[in-house]
Amino acid sequence: MIQLKLITASTREGRKGPTVSAWVLELLKQYQDIEVEHLDLKVINLPFMDEPHHPRLGKYTHEHTKRWSRTIAAADAFIFVTPEYNYGFPATLKNAIDYLFQEWQYKPVGLVSYGGIAAGTRCIQLLKPVLSALKMVAVTESVNIPFFTKYINEDERFVSDESLDRAAHAMIAELIKWHGALSTIRASSMH
Ligand SMILES: Cc1cc2nc3c(=O)[nH]c(=O)nc-3n(C[C@H](O)[C@H](O)[C@H](O)COP(=O)(O)O)c2cc1C
């Protein structure tokens, strides 16, 4: 069983992130080998990174960090659902990432971005070097949703189309592949 954590990155009032995440979560139900947990950063509610030591040391002093560490350590793979804010990724996502170090390592991540004409692709490109610093593997097949509000109906539900569904399945297939390779690395004594 693959333990997959889907992280909803946006936290602002009136955000659309959970609407997009709900679509991905629904789609993930088709995968019997994947156990999914939704981590909504608004609910997790981490303060700005306030640990005195480098996360590499794992010497966490705050209960919120220890809890976040346990949650992320238990994951085999991730999906980040993120908007593009000013051509970048939201500070809430960077903050949640920066709290930890080893917990992220050698784990694959699928990126779902949404925005206007650029579909959040600029934010994804900026996110990749951050993820590589943590030895995460961002799978090539990302899901980038342009003019995403057109997929949200009057009931605030995200109604995808065939090409978005196909992109999401392709991303999940890659996550499964990389999980196989990276869990071997994690099982060895390399880190
Ligand atoms: C601070 C801020 C910056 C934004 N910058 C961009 C941007 O660079 N590119 C883009 O496509 N949309 C941008 N938008 C529009 C967002 O795509 C849209 O507001 C979306 O709903 C944000 O996701 P959220 O609702 O989950 O917060 C921005 C929105 C906010 C609030």
The ligand as a Gaussian input file, in Angstrom:
#p B3LYP/6-31G(d) Opt

LIG

0 1
 C       -1.674000      36.960000      -4.075000
 C       -2.178000      36.413000      -5.379000
 C       -1.333000      36.379000      -6.472000
 C       -1.767000      35.817000      -7.676000
 N       -0.881000      35.697000      -8.711000
 C       -1.235000      34.955000      -9.792000
 C       -0.274000      34.612000     -10.781000
 O        0.876000      34.966000     -10.724000
 N       -0.679000      33.836000     -11.807000
 C       -1.968000      33.371000     -11.928000
 O       -2.282000      32.647000     -12.883000
 N       -2.915000      33.711000     -11.021000
 C       -2.571000      34.473000      -9.954000
 N       -3.515000      34.796000      -8.995000
 C       -4.904000      34.395000      -9.220000
 C       -5.125000      32.989000      -8.707000
 O       -4.915000      32.052000      -9.745000
 C       -6.544000      32.807000      -8.147000
 O       -6.858000      33.847000      -7.244000
 C       -6.686000      31.485000      -7.415000
 O       -8.007000      31.359000      -6.947000
 C       -5.705000      31.384000      -6.248000
 O       -5.787000      30.134000      -5.616000
 P       -6.538000      29.992000      -4.209000
 O       -7.966000      30.412000      -4.475000
 O       -6.474000      28.527000      -3.876000
 O       -5.861000      30.894000      -3.243000
 C       -3.098000      35.343000      -7.798000
 C       -3.940000      35.416000      -6.689000
 C       -3.500000      35.921000      -5.495000
 C       -4.422000      35.932000      -4.312000

